[in-house]
């Protein structure tokens, strides 16, 4: 699942978004790419709740752009 993240500017941002996404129930891995402003997440069984992903990212001060691409 690929997420577009708005507001990342540095490696600290990457670490914060990665940690936030890893804290969402069901997420087993999160790879964040600053240059492309994306996060690719893998999950165990069912996709994580879209609202939970958005809330986790926004709590760190960033914004999820649009929806997720499966």
mmJSON file of the N, C-alpha and C atoms, coordinates in Angstrom:
{"data_MODEL":{"atom_site":{
"group_PDB":["ATOM","ATOM","ATOM","ATOM","ATOM","ATOM","ATOM","ATOM","ATOM","ATOM","ATOM","ATOM","ATOM","ATOM","ATOM","ATOM","ATOM","ATOM","ATOM","ATOM","ATOM","ATOM","ATOM","ATOM","ATOM","ATOM","ATOM","ATOM","ATOM","ATOM","ATOM","ATOM","ATOM","ATOM","ATOM","ATOM","ATOM","ATOM","ATOM","ATOM","ATOM","ATOM","ATOM","ATOM","ATOM","ATOM","ATOM","ATOM","ATOM","ATOM","ATOM","ATOM","ATOM","ATOM","ATOM","ATOM","ATOM","ATOM","ATOM","ATOM","ATOM","ATOM","ATOM","ATOM","ATOM","ATOM","ATOM","ATOM","ATOM","ATOM","ATOM","ATOM","ATOM","ATOM","ATOM","ATOM","ATOM","ATOM","ATOM","ATOM","ATOM","ATOM","ATOM","ATOM","ATOM","ATOM","ATOM","ATOM","ATOM","ATOM","ATOM","ATOM","ATOM","ATOM","ATOM","ATOM","ATOM","ATOM","ATOM","ATOM","ATOM","ATOM","ATOM","ATOM","ATOM","ATOM","ATOM","ATOM","ATOM","ATOM","ATOM","ATOM","ATOM","ATOM","ATOM","ATOM","ATOM","ATOM","ATOM","ATOM","ATOM","ATOM","ATOM","ATOM","ATOM","ATOM","ATOM","ATOM","ATOM","ATOM","ATOM","ATOM","ATOM","ATOM","ATOM","ATOM","ATOM","ATOM","ATOM","ATOM","ATOM","ATOM","ATOM","ATOM","ATOM","ATOM","ATOM","ATOM","ATOM","ATOM","ATOM","ATOM","ATOM","ATOM","ATOM","ATOM","ATOM","ATOM","ATOM","ATOM","ATOM","ATOM","ATOM","ATOM","ATOM","ATOM","ATOM","ATOM","ATOM","ATOM","ATOM","ATOM","ATOM","ATOM","ATOM","ATOM","ATOM","ATOM","ATOM","ATOM","ATOM","ATOM","ATOM","ATOM","ATOM","ATOM","ATOM","ATOM","ATOM","ATOM","ATOM","ATOM","ATOM","ATOM","ATOM","ATOM","ATOM","ATOM","ATOM","ATOM","ATOM","ATOM","ATOM","ATOM","ATOM","ATOM","ATOM","ATOM","ATOM","ATOM"],
"id":[1,2,3,4,5,6,7,8,9,10,11,12,13,14,15,16,17,18,19,20,21,22,23,24,25,26,27,28,29,30,31,32,33,34,35,36,37,38,39,40,41,42,43,44,45,46,47,48,49,50,51,52,53,54,55,56,57,58,59,60,61,62,63,64,65,66,67,68,69,70,71,72,73,74,75,76,77,78,79,80,81,82,83,84,85,86,87,88,89,90,91,92,93,94,95,96,97,98,99,100,101,102,103,104,105,106,107,108,109,110,111,112,113,114,115,116,117,118,119,120,121,122,123,124,125,126,127,128,129,130,131,132,133,134,135,136,137,138,139,140,141,142,143,144,145,146,147,148,149,150,151,152,153,154,155,156,157,158,159,160,161,162,163,164,165,166,167,168,169,170,171,172,173,174,175,176,177,178,179,180,181,182,183,184,185,186,187,188,189,190,191,192,193,194,195,196,197,198,199,200,201,202,203,204,205,206,207,208,209,210],
"type_symbol":["N","C","C","N","C","C","N","C","C","N","C","C","N","C","C","N","C","C","N","C","C","N","C","C","N","C","C","N","C","C","N","C","C","N","C","C","N","C","C","N","C","C","N","C","C","N","C","C","N","C","C","N","C","C","N","C","C","N","C","C","N","C","C","N","C","C","N","C","C","N","C","C","N","C","C","N","C","C","N","C","C","N","C","C","N","C","C","N","C","C","N","C","C","N","C","C","N","C","C","N","C","C","N","C","C","N","C","C","N","C","C","N","C","C","N","C","C","N","C","C","N","C","C","N","C","C","N","C","C","N","C","C","N","C","C","N","C","C","N","C","C","N","C","C","N","C","C","N","C","C","N","C","C","N","C","C","N","C","C","N","C","C","N","C","C","N","C","C","N","C","C","N","C","C","N","C","C","N","C","C","N","C","C","N","C","C","N","C","C","N","C","C","N","C","C","N","C","C","N","C","C","N","C","C","N","C","C","N","C","C"],
"label_atom_id":["N","CA","C","N","CA","C","N","CA","C","N","CA","C","N","CA","C","N","CA","C","N","CA","C","N","CA","C","N","CA","C","N","CA","C","N","CA","C","N","CA","C","N","CA","C","N","CA","C","N","CA","C","N","CA","C","N","CA","C","N","CA","C","N","CA","C","N","CA","C","N","CA","C","N","CA","C","N","CA","C","N","CA","C","N","CA","C","N","CA","C","N","CA","C","N","CA","C","N","CA","C","N","CA","C","N","CA","C","N","CA","C","N","CA","C","N","CA","C","N","CA","C","N","CA","C","N","CA","C","N","CA","C","N","CA","C","N","CA","C","N","CA","C","N","CA","C","N","CA","C","N","CA","C","N","CA","C","N","CA","C","N","CA","C","N","CA","C","N","CA","C","N","CA","C","N","CA","C","N","CA","C","N","CA","C","N","CA","C","N","CA","C","N","CA","C","N","CA","C","N","CA","C","N","CA","C","N","CA","C","N","CA","C","N","CA","C","N","CA","C","N","CA","C","N","CA","C","N","CA","C","N","CA","C","N","CA","C","N","CA","C","N","CA","C"],
"label_alt_id":[null,null,null,null,null,null,null,null,null,null,null,null,null,null,null,null,null,null,null,null,null,null,null,null,null,null,null,null,null,null,null,null,null,null,null,null,null,null,null,null,null,null,null,null,null,null,null,null,null,null,null,null,null,null,null,null,null,null,null,null,null,null,null,null,null,null,null,null,null,null,null,null,null,null,null,null,null,null,null,null,null,null,null,null,null,null,null,null,null,null,null,null,null,null,null,null,null,null,null,null,null,null,null,null,null,null,null,null,null,null,null,null,null,null,null,null,null,null,null,null,null,null,null,null,null,null,null,null,null,null,null,null,null,null,null,null,null,null,null,null,null,null,null,null,null,null,null,null,null,null,null,null,null,null,null,null,null,null,null,null,null,null,null,null,null,null,null,null,null,null,null,null,null,null,null,null,null,null,null,null,null,null,null,null,null,null,null,null,null,null,null,null,null,null,null,null,null,null,null,null,null,null,null,null,null,null,null,null,null,null],
"label_comp_id":["UNK","UNK","UNK","UNK","UNK","UNK","UNK","UNK","UNK","UNK","UNK","UNK","UNK","UNK","UNK","UNK","UNK","UNK","UNK","UNK","UNK","UNK","UNK","UNK","UNK","UNK","UNK","UNK","UNK","UNK","UNK","UNK","UNK","UNK","UNK","UNK","UNK","UNK","UNK","UNK","UNK","UNK","UNK","UNK","UNK","UNK","UNK","UNK","UNK","UNK","UNK","UNK","UNK","UNK","UNK","UNK","UNK","UNK","UNK","UNK","UNK","UNK","UNK","UNK","UNK","UNK","UNK","UNK","UNK","UNK","UNK","UNK","UNK","UNK","UNK","UNK","UNK","UNK","UNK","UNK","UNK","UNK","UNK","UNK","UNK","UNK","UNK","UNK","UNK","UNK","UNK","UNK","UNK","UNK","UNK","UNK","UNK","UNK","UNK","UNK","UNK","UNK","UNK","UNK","UNK","UNK","UNK","UNK","UNK","UNK","UNK","UNK","UNK","UNK","UNK","UNK","UNK","UNK","UNK","UNK","UNK","UNK","UNK","UNK","UNK","UNK","UNK","UNK","UNK","UNK","UNK","UNK","UNK","UNK","UNK","UNK","UNK","UNK","UNK","UNK","UNK","UNK","UNK","UNK","UNK","UNK","UNK","UNK","UNK","UNK","UNK","UNK","UNK","UNK","UNK","UNK","UNK","UNK","UNK","UNK","UNK","UNK","UNK","UNK","UNK","UNK","UNK","UNK","UNK","UNK","UNK","UNK","UNK","UNK","UNK","UNK","UNK","UNK","UNK","UNK","UNK","UNK","UNK","UNK","UNK","UNK","UNK","UNK","UNK","UNK","UNK","UNK","UNK","UNK","UNK","UNK","UNK","UNK","UNK","UNK","UNK","UNK","UNK","UNK","UNK","UNK","UNK","UNK","UNK","UNK"],
"label_asym_id":["A","A","A","A","A","A","A","A","A","A","A","A","A","A","A","A","A","A","A","A","A","A","A","A","A","A","A","A","A","A","A","A","A","A","A","A","A","A","A","A","A","A","A","A","A","A","A","A","A","A","A","A","A","A","A","A","A","A","A","A","A","A","A","A","A","A","A","A","A","A","A","A","A","A","A","A","A","A","A","A","A","A","A","A","A","A","A","A","A","A","A","A","A","A","A","A","A","A","A","A","A","A","A","A","A","A","A","A","A","A","A","A","A","A","A","A","A","A","A","A","A","A","A","A","A","A","A","A","A","A","A","A","A","A","A","A","A","A","A","A","A","A","A","A","A","A","A","A","A","A","A","A","A","A","A","A","A","A","A","A","A","A","A","A","A","A","A","A","A","A","A","A","A","A","A","A","A","A","A","A","A","A","A","A","A","A","A","A","A","A","A","A","A","A","A","A","A","A","A","A","A","A","A","A","A","A","A","A","A","A"],
"label_entity_id":["1","1","1","1","1","1","1","1","1","1","1","1","1","1","1","1","1","1","1","1","1","1","1","1","1","1","1","1","1","1","1","1","1","1","1","1","1","1","1","1","1","1","1","1","1","1","1","1","1","1","1","1","1","1","1","1","1","1","1","1","1","1","1","1","1","1","1","1","1","1","1","1","1","1","1","1","1","1","1","1","1","1","1","1","1","1","1","1","1","1","1","1","1","1","1","1","1","1","1","1","1","1","1","1","1","1","1","1","1","1","1","1","1","1","1","1","1","1","1","1","1","1","1","1","1","1","1","1","1","1","1","1","1","1","1","1","1","1","1","1","1","1","1","1","1","1","1","1","1","1","1","1","1","1","1","1","1","1","1","1","1","1","1","1","1","1","1","1","1","1","1","1","1","1","1","1","1","1","1","1","1","1","1","1","1","1","1","1","1","1","1","1","1","1","1","1","1","1","1","1","1","1","1","1","1","1","1","1","1","1"],
"label_seq_id":[1,1,1,2,2,2,3,3,3,4,4,4,5,5,5,6,6,6,7,7,7,8,8,8,9,9,9,10,10,10,11,11,11,12,12,12,13,13,13,14,14,14,15,15,15,16,16,16,17,17,17,18,18,18,19,19,19,20,20,20,21,21,21,22,22,22,23,23,23,24,24,24,25,25,25,26,26,26,27,27,27,28,28,28,29,29,29,30,30,30,31,31,31,32,32,32,33,33,33,34,34,34,35,35,35,36,36,36,37,37,37,38,38,38,39,39,39,40,40,40,41,41,41,42,42,42,43,43,43,44,44,44,45,45,45,46,46,46,47,47,47,48,48,48,49,49,49,50,50,50,51,51,51,52,52,52,53,53,53,54,54,54,55,55,55,56,56,56,57,57,57,58,58,58,59,59,59,60,60,60,61,61,61,62,62,62,63,63,63,64,64,64,65,65,65,66,66,66,67,67,67,68,68,68,69,69,69,70,70,70],
"pdbx_PDB_ins_code":[null,null,null,null,null,null,null,null,null,null,null,null,null,null,null,null,null,null,null,null,null,null,null,null,null,null,null,null,null,null,null,null,null,null,null,null,null,null,null,null,null,null,null,null,null,null,null,null,null,null,null,null,null,null,null,null,null,null,null,null,null,null,null,null,null,null,null,null,null,null,null,null,null,null,null,null,null,null,null,null,null,null,null,null,null,null,null,null,null,null,null,null,null,null,null,null,null,null,null,null,null,null,null,null,null,null,null,null,null,null,null,null,null,null,null,null,null,null,null,null,null,null,null,null,null,null,null,null,null,null,null,null,null,null,null,null,null,null,null,null,null,null,null,null,null,null,null,null,null,null,null,null,null,null,null,null,null,null,null,null,null,null,null,null,null,null,null,null,null,null,null,null,null,null,null,null,null,null,null,null,null,null,null,null,null,null,null,null,null,null,null,null,null,null,null,null,null,null,null,null,null,null,null,null,null,null,null,null,null,null],
"Cartn_x":[0.855,0.0,0.905,0.636,1.448,0.628,1.236,0.601,1.419,0.77,1.464,1.393,2.567,2.678,3.077,2.359,2.647,3.337,4.381,5.006,6.357,6.842,8.149,9.253,10.272,11.365,12.753,12.844,14.162,14.086,15.242,15.292,14.56,14.5,13.712,12.242,11.764,10.381,10.161,11.121,11.023,10.913,11.765,11.728,10.399,9.894,8.633,7.462,7.409,6.321,6.431,7.647,7.85,7.365,7.771,7.375,5.856,5.253,3.799,3.066,3.502,2.835,3.026,4.209,4.47,3.61,3.11,2.262,0.807,0.45,-0.928,-1.127,-2.206,-2.502,-2.565,-1.846,-1.848,-0.682,-0.003,1.137,2.339,2.942,4.108,5.413,5.359,6.565,6.16,7.022,6.801,8.129,8.162,9.341,8.956,9.609,9.275,10.394,10.016,10.979,10.748,11.687,11.57,11.505,12.374,12.458,11.153,10.371,9.111,7.887,8.121,7.024,6.014,6.533,5.649,6.064,5.111,5.364,4.74,5.52,5.01,4.883,3.673,3.471,3.039,3.459,2.977,2.207,1.268,0.41,0.236,-0.184,-0.25,-1.373,-2.602,-3.745,-4.62,-5.485,-6.369,-5.67,-5.983,-5.383,-5.734,-4.798,-5.08,-6.186,-6.829,-7.89,-7.32,-7.921,-7.458,-7.464,-8.478,-8.564,-7.46,-7.101,-6.02,-4.686,-4.459,-3.228,-3.157,-4.261,-4.318,-4.097,-4.741,-4.598,-3.163,-2.524,-1.148,-0.204,-0.371,0.481,0.219,-1.046,-1.394,-0.962,-0.951,-0.505,0.961,1.727,3.141,3.341,2.253,2.346,2.409,2.078,2.12,0.717,0.555,-0.778,-0.728,-1.708,-1.878,-2.617,-2.016,-2.623,-3.526,-4.77,-5.69,-5.839,-6.037,-6.194,-4.962,-5.083,-3.984,-4.115,-2.971,-2.942,-2.551,-3.412,-3.113,-2.196],
"Cartn_y":[-1.163,0.0,1.231,2.16,3.368,4.569,5.369,6.576,7.787,8.851,10.108,10.962,11.452,12.219,13.65,14.615,16.027,16.61,17.406,18.142,17.622,16.532,16.007,16.817,17.195,17.999,17.465,16.487,16.036,14.599,14.074,12.702,12.549,13.607,13.545,13.284,13.93,13.72,12.259,11.702,10.305,9.391,9.621,8.788,8.939,10.169,10.412,9.721,9.827,9.2,7.679,7.156,5.711,5.191,5.851,5.432,5.505,6.573,6.738,5.618,5.318,4.271,2.897,2.643,1.35,1.151,2.243,2.165,1.85,1.838,1.545,0.029,-0.4,-1.83,-2.464,-3.564,-4.306,-3.995,-2.861,-2.504,-3.331,-4.052,-4.871,-4.234,-3.288,-2.586,-1.279,-0.271,1.02,1.526,1.801,2.353,3.728,4.766,6.139,6.704,7.305,7.878,9.383,10.14,11.593,12.219,11.801,12.408,12.294,11.266,11.056,11.378,11.718,12.005,10.868,9.647,8.487,7.583,6.798,5.739,4.471,3.422,2.126,1.261,0.816,-0.015,-1.415,-2.369,-3.735,-4.068,-4.967,-5.304,-6.807,-7.258,-8.687,-9.39,-8.98,-9.667,-8.666,-8.009,-7.014,-5.658,-4.821,-3.484,-2.703,-1.89,-1.069,-0.054,0.384,1.378,2.691,3.206,4.445,5.615,5.686,6.782,6.677,5.463,5.264,5.696,5.381,5.807,7.329,7.935,9.394,10.058,9.549,10.124,10.005,8.868,8.661,9.653,9.859,10.787,12.224,12.591,13.955,14.274,13.281,13.497,13.932,13.528,13.908,15.225,15.811,17.106,17.051,15.917,15.75,15.434,15.399,15.163,14.051,13.183,12.126,12.734,12.673,13.243,12.218,12.549,11.641,10.332,9.28,7.959,7.105,5.877,4.927,4.211,3.899,3.103,1.693,0.729,-0.664,-1.269],
"Cartn_z":[0.0,0.0,0.0,-0.906,-1.018,-0.558,0.305,0.824,0.403,0.024,-0.259,1.002,1.411,2.647,2.312,2.845,2.625,3.854,3.629,4.72,5.175,4.597,4.998,4.327,5.114,4.572,4.916,5.824,6.277,6.8,7.182,7.694,9.021,9.808,11.049,10.709,9.669,9.22,8.834,8.118,7.691,8.905,9.905,11.119,11.85,11.943,12.649,11.948,10.633,9.876,9.952,9.84,9.934,11.277,12.342,13.692,13.852,13.35,13.459,12.725,11.512,10.735,11.353,11.895,12.527,13.774,14.334,15.51,15.206,13.931,13.538,13.524,14.144,14.227,12.841,12.683,11.434,10.514,10.72,9.87,10.303,9.354,9.689,9.237,8.282,7.843,7.187,7.318,6.681,6.135,4.845,4.179,3.645,4.162,3.792,2.917,1.782,0.843,0.768,1.327,1.389,-0.003,-0.908,-2.237,-3.022,-2.734,-3.448,-2.598,-1.326,-0.395,-0.334,-0.262,-0.168,0.983,1.419,2.394,1.828,1.787,1.357,2.593,2.867,4.049,3.632,4.436,4.28,5.543,5.394,6.522,6.581,7.757,8.029,7.269,7.471,6.861,6.12,6.838,6.246,6.23,5.234,5.206,6.473,6.962,8.14,7.841,8.881,8.769,8.225,7.157,6.52,7.503,8.349,9.316,10.361,10.746,11.715,11.119,9.849,9.176,9.108,8.704,8.591,9.945,10.979,12.319,12.819,12.568,13.02,12.356,11.058,10.314,10.765,10.909,11.303,12.726,13.596,14.975,15.014,14.017,13.933,13.184,12.672,12.008,10.487,9.899,8.447,7.951,6.64,6.093,5.056,5.132,4.139,2.953,1.767,0.566,-0.093,-0.288,-0.967,-0.227,-0.962,-0.365,-0.575,-0.18,-0.336,-1.667,-2.259,-3.484,-3.107,-3.408,-3.085,-4.118],
"occupancy":[1.0,1.0,1.0,1.0,1.0,1.0,1.0,1.0,1.0,1.0,1.0,1.0,1.0,1.0,1.0,1.0,1.0,1.0,1.0,1.0,1.0,1.0,1.0,1.0,1.0,1.0,1.0,1.0,1.0,1.0,1.0,1.0,1.0,1.0,1.0,1.0,1.0,1.0,1.0,1.0,1.0,1.0,1.0,1.0,1.0,1.0,1.0,1.0,1.0,1.0,1.0,1.0,1.0,1.0,1.0,1.0,1.0,1.0,1.0,1.0,1.0,1.0,1.0,1.0,1.0,1.0,1.0,1.0,1.0,1.0,1.0,1.0,1.0,1.0,1.0,1.0,1.0,1.0,1.0,1.0,1.0,1.0,1.0,1.0,1.0,1.0,1.0,1.0,1.0,1.0,1.0,1.0,1.0,1.0,1.0,1.0,1.0,1.0,1.0,1.0,1.0,1.0,1.0,1.0,1.0,1.0,1.0,1.0,1.0,1.0,1.0,1.0,1.0,1.0,1.0,1.0,1.0,1.0,1.0,1.0,1.0,1.0,1.0,1.0,1.0,1.0,1.0,1.0,1.0,1.0,1.0,1.0,1.0,1.0,1.0,1.0,1.0,1.0,1.0,1.0,1.0,1.0,1.0,1.0,1.0,1.0,1.0,1.0,1.0,1.0,1.0,1.0,1.0,1.0,1.0,1.0,1.0,1.0,1.0,1.0,1.0,1.0,1.0,1.0,1.0,1.0,1.0,1.0,1.0,1.0,1.0,1.0,1.0,1.0,1.0,1.0,1.0,1.0,1.0,1.0,1.0,1.0,1.0,1.0,1.0,1.0,1.0,1.0,1.0,1.0,1.0,1.0,1.0,1.0,1.0,1.0,1.0,1.0,1.0,1.0,1.0,1.0,1.0,1.0,1.0,1.0,1.0,1.0,1.0,1.0],
"B_iso_or_equiv":[0.0,0.0,0.0,0.0,0.0,0.0,0.0,0.0,0.0,0.0,0.0,0.0,0.0,0.0,0.0,0.0,0.0,0.0,0.0,0.0,0.0,0.0,0.0,0.0,0.0,0.0,0.0,0.0,0.0,0.0,0.0,0.0,0.0,0.0,0.0,0.0,0.0,0.0,0.0,0.0,0.0,0.0,0.0,0.0,0.0,0.0,0.0,0.0,0.0,0.0,0.0,0.0,0.0,0.0,0.0,0.0,0.0,0.0,0.0,0.0,0.0,0.0,0.0,0.0,0.0,0.0,0.0,0.0,0.0,0.0,0.0,0.0,0.0,0.0,0.0,0.0,0.0,0.0,0.0,0.0,0.0,0.0,0.0,0.0,0.0,0.0,0.0,0.0,0.0,0.0,0.0,0.0,0.0,0.0,0.0,0.0,0.0,0.0,0.0,0.0,0.0,0.0,0.0,0.0,0.0,0.0,0.0,0.0,0.0,0.0,0.0,0.0,0.0,0.0,0.0,0.0,0.0,0.0,0.0,0.0,0.0,0.0,0.0,0.0,0.0,0.0,0.0,0.0,0.0,0.0,0.0,0.0,0.0,0.0,0.0,0.0,0.0,0.0,0.0,0.0,0.0,0.0,0.0,0.0,0.0,0.0,0.0,0.0,0.0,0.0,0.0,0.0,0.0,0.0,0.0,0.0,0.0,0.0,0.0,0.0,0.0,0.0,0.0,0.0,0.0,0.0,0.0,0.0,0.0,0.0,0.0,0.0,0.0,0.0,0.0,0.0,0.0,0.0,0.0,0.0,0.0,0.0,0.0,0.0,0.0,0.0,0.0,0.0,0.0,0.0,0.0,0.0,0.0,0.0,0.0,0.0,0.0,0.0,0.0,0.0,0.0,0.0,0.0,0.0,0.0,0.0,0.0,0.0,0.0,0.0],
"pdbx_formal_charge":[null,null,null,null,null,null,null,null,null,null,null,null,null,null,null,null,null,null,null,null,null,null,null,null,null,null,null,null,null,null,null,null,null,null,null,null,null,null,null,null,null,null,null,null,null,null,null,null,null,null,null,null,null,null,null,null,null,null,null,null,null,null,null,null,null,null,null,null,null,null,null,null,null,null,null,null,null,null,null,null,null,null,null,null,null,null,null,null,null,null,null,null,null,null,null,null,null,null,null,null,null,null,null,null,null,null,null,null,null,null,null,null,null,null,null,null,null,null,null,null,null,null,null,null,null,null,null,null,null,null,null,null,null,null,null,null,null,null,null,null,null,null,null,null,null,null,null,null,null,null,null,null,null,null,null,null,null,null,null,null,null,null,null,null,null,null,null,null,null,null,null,null,null,null,null,null,null,null,null,null,null,null,null,null,null,null,null,null,null,null,null,null,null,null,null,null,null,null,null,null,null,null,null,null,null,null,null,null,null,null],
"auth_seq_id":[1,1,1,2,2,2,3,3,3,4,4,4,5,5,5,6,6,6,7,7,7,8,8,8,9,9,9,10,10,10,11,11,11,12,12,12,13,13,13,14,14,14,15,15,15,16,16,16,17,17,17,18,18,18,19,19,19,20,20,20,21,21,21,22,22,22,23,23,23,24,24,24,25,25,25,26,26,26,27,27,27,28,28,28,29,29,29,30,30,30,31,31,31,32,32,32,33,33,33,34,34,34,35,35,35,36,36,36,37,37,37,38,38,38,39,39,39,40,40,40,41,41,41,42,42,42,43,43,43,44,44,44,45,45,45,46,46,46,47,47,47,48,48,48,49,49,49,50,50,50,51,51,51,52,52,52,53,53,53,54,54,54,55,55,55,56,56,56,57,57,57,58,58,58,59,59,59,60,60,60,61,61,61,62,62,62,63,63,63,64,64,64,65,65,65,66,66,66,67,67,67,68,68,68,69,69,69,70,70,70],
"auth_comp_id":["UNK","UNK","UNK","UNK","UNK","UNK","UNK","UNK","UNK","UNK","UNK","UNK","UNK","UNK","UNK","UNK","UNK","UNK","UNK","UNK","UNK","UNK","UNK","UNK","UNK","UNK","UNK","UNK","UNK","UNK","UNK","UNK","UNK","UNK","UNK","UNK","UNK","UNK","UNK","UNK","UNK","UNK","UNK","UNK","UNK","UNK","UNK","UNK","UNK","UNK","UNK","UNK","UNK","UNK","UNK","UNK","UNK","UNK","UNK","UNK","UNK","UNK","UNK","UNK","UNK","UNK","UNK","UNK","UNK","UNK","UNK","UNK","UNK","UNK","UNK","UNK","UNK","UNK","UNK","UNK","UNK","UNK","UNK","UNK","UNK","UNK","UNK","UNK","UNK","UNK","UNK","UNK","UNK","UNK","UNK","UNK","UNK","UNK","UNK","UNK","UNK","UNK","UNK","UNK","UNK","UNK","UNK","UNK","UNK","UNK","UNK","UNK","UNK","UNK","UNK","UNK","UNK","UNK","UNK","UNK","UNK","UNK","UNK","UNK","UNK","UNK","UNK","UNK","UNK","UNK","UNK","UNK","UNK","UNK","UNK","UNK","UNK","UNK","UNK","UNK","UNK","UNK","UNK","UNK","UNK","UNK","UNK","UNK","UNK","UNK","UNK","UNK","UNK","UNK","UNK","UNK","UNK","UNK","UNK","UNK","UNK","UNK","UNK","UNK","UNK","UNK","UNK","UNK","UNK","UNK","UNK","UNK","UNK","UNK","UNK","UNK","UNK","UNK","UNK","UNK","UNK","UNK","UNK","UNK","UNK","UNK","UNK","UNK","UNK","UNK","UNK","UNK","UNK","UNK","UNK","UNK","UNK","UNK","UNK","UNK","UNK","UNK","UNK","UNK","UNK","UNK","UNK","UNK","UNK","UNK"],
"auth_asym_id":["A","A","A","A","A","A","A","A","A","A","A","A","A","A","A","A","A","A","A","A","A","A","A","A","A","A","A","A","A","A","A","A","A","A","A","A","A","A","A","A","A","A","A","A","A","A","A","A","A","A","A","A","A","A","A","A","A","A","A","A","A","A","A","A","A","A","A","A","A","A","A","A","A","A","A","A","A","A","A","A","A","A","A","A","A","A","A","A","A","A","A","A","A","A","A","A","A","A","A","A","A","A","A","A","A","A","A","A","A","A","A","A","A","A","A","A","A","A","A","A","A","A","A","A","A","A","A","A","A","A","A","A","A","A","A","A","A","A","A","A","A","A","A","A","A","A","A","A","A","A","A","A","A","A","A","A","A","A","A","A","A","A","A","A","A","A","A","A","A","A","A","A","A","A","A","A","A","A","A","A","A","A","A","A","A","A","A","A","A","A","A","A","A","A","A","A","A","A","A","A","A","A","A","A","A","A","A","A","A","A"],
"auth_atom_id":["N","CA","C","N","CA","C","N","CA","C","N","CA","C","N","CA","C","N","CA","C","N","CA","C","N","CA","C","N","CA","C","N","CA","C","N","CA","C","N","CA","C","N","CA","C","N","CA","C","N","CA","C","N","CA","C","N","CA","C","N","CA","C","N","CA","C","N","CA","C","N","CA","C","N","CA","C","N","CA","C","N","CA","C","N","CA","C","N","CA","C","N","CA","C","N","CA","C","N","CA","C","N","CA","C","N","CA","C","N","CA","C","N","CA","C","N","CA","C","N","CA","C","N","CA","C","N","CA","C","N","CA","C","N","CA","C","N","CA","C","N","CA","C","N","CA","C","N","CA","C","N","CA","C","N","CA","C","N","CA","C","N","CA","C","N","CA","C","N","CA","C","N","CA","C","N","CA","C","N","CA","C","N","CA","C","N","CA","C","N","CA","C","N","CA","C","N","CA","C","N","CA","C","N","CA","C","N","CA","C","N","CA","C","N","CA","C","N","CA","C","N","CA","C","N","CA","C","N","CA","C","N","CA","C","N","CA","C","N","CA","C","N","CA","C"],
"pdbx_PDB_model_num":[1,1,1,1,1,1,1,1,1,1,1,1,1,1,1,1,1,1,1,1,1,1,1,1,1,1,1,1,1,1,1,1,1,1,1,1,1,1,1,1,1,1,1,1,1,1,1,1,1,1,1,1,1,1,1,1,1,1,1,1,1,1,1,1,1,1,1,1,1,1,1,1,1,1,1,1,1,1,1,1,1,1,1,1,1,1,1,1,1,1,1,1,1,1,1,1,1,1,1,1,1,1,1,1,1,1,1,1,1,1,1,1,1,1,1,1,1,1,1,1,1,1,1,1,1,1,1,1,1,1,1,1,1,1,1,1,1,1,1,1,1,1,1,1,1,1,1,1,1,1,1,1,1,1,1,1,1,1,1,1,1,1,1,1,1,1,1,1,1,1,1,1,1,1,1,1,1,1,1,1,1,1,1,1,1,1,1,1,1,1,1,1,1,1,1,1,1,1,1,1,1,1,1,1,1,1,1,1,1,1]
}}}
